[in-house]
């Protein structure tokens, strides 16, 4: 509903502050797809605020990292995600959950 209300004014920019934080992963994916579609069809720009750097990386071309109100790092998403320089950015990356791989061998056994 909030996205629909924001679109009524036909804005060029929408500010999204922790808009996905309380949603489960499947709903997050649906909202991200919607935002990407709106970006293309309406030429919308977003200021996307989140502590979840993987969600930010999935929707943004550029990332600015702030720590305690100070801009500490910025750059193209691929560069920043591939080589974070600031300790706070590195800590955000370290907080990304890592799941063990589960590979089935032939015959359905691990």
C-alpha positions in Angstrom: 0.0 0.0 0.0 2.8 2.4 0.8 4.3 2.0 -2.6 1.0 2.6 -4.3 0.4 5.7 -2.2 3.8 7.0 -3.2 3.2 6.4 -6.9 0.0 8.5 -6.9 2.1 11.7 -6.9 4.1 10.4 -9.9 7.4 11.1 -8.2 10.9 10.9 -9.8 12.4 9.7 -6.5 11.0 7.4 -3.8 12.7 7.1 -0.4 12.5 3.6 1.0 13.6 3.4 4.6 13.9 -0.3 5.8 11.0 -1.1 3.6 11.9 -4.8 3.4 13.1 -5.5 7.0 10.0 -7.1 8.4 9.2 -9.2 5.4 10.0 -12.8 4.8 12.5 -13.6 2.0 9.9 -14.6 -0.6 7.9 -11.4 -0.1 11.2 -9.4 -0.1 11.9 -10.9 -3.5 8.5 -10.0 -4.8 8.8 -6.4 -3.6 12.3 -6.1 -5.2 10.9 -7.4 -8.5 8.1 -4.8 -8.3 10.6 -2.0 -7.5 12.8 -3.0 -10.4 9.8 -3.1 -12.7 8.7 0.3 -11.6 12.2 1.6 -12.1 12.1 0.5 -15.7 8.5 1.5 -16.6 8.3 4.8 -14.7 12.0 5.8 -14.8 11.9 6.0 -11.0 14.9 6.5 -8.8 15.2 5.2 -5.2 17.0 6.2 -2.1 17.1 2.8 -0.5 18.0 2.7 3.2 18.7 -0.6 4.9 21.2 -2.4 7.1 20.9 -5.5 4.9 23.7 -4.9 2.4 22.7 -7.9 0.2 19.2 -6.5 -0.3 20.7 -3.1 -1.1 23.1 -4.8 -3.6 20.2 -6.6 -5.3 18.5 -3.3 -6.2 21.1 -0.5 -6.3 23.7 0.4 -8.9 25.6 2.5 -6.3 26.0 2.1 -2.6 26.8 4.7 0.0 27.7 3.3 3.5 27.0 5.5 6.5 28.2 4.8 10.0 27.1 6.9 12.9 25.8 9.6 10.5 29.1 9.8 8.5 29.6 8.7 4.9 32.4 6.1 5.2 32.4 4.5 1.8 30.7 4.7 -1.6 31.0 3.2 -5.0 29.5 1.1 -7.7 27.7 -1.9 -6.1 29.9 -4.5 -7.8 33.1 -2.8 -6.7 32.0 -2.1 -3.2 30.6 -5.6 -2.6 33.7 -7.2 -4.2 36.2 -5.2 -2.2 34.8 -3.3 0.9 37.4 -1.0 2.3 35.9 0.5 5.5 35.7 -1.7 8.6 32.0 -1.0 9.0 31.3 -2.1 5.4 33.3 -5.2 6.1 31.3 -5.9 9.2 28.0 -5.5 7.2 29.4 -8.0 4.7 30.4 -10.4 7.5 26.8 -10.3 8.9 25.6 -11.9 5.6 24.5 -15.4 6.5 26.6 -18.2 5.0 24.9 -21.5 4.5 26.7 -24.8 4.1 26.4 -26.2 0.7 24.3 -29.3 0.2 25.2 -31.3 -2.8 23.5 -34.6 -3.5 25.6 -37.3 -5.0 24.3 -39.5 -7.7 21.5 -41.6 -6.4 20.2 -38.9 -4.0 22.8 -39.5 -1.2 25.0 -36.8 0.3 
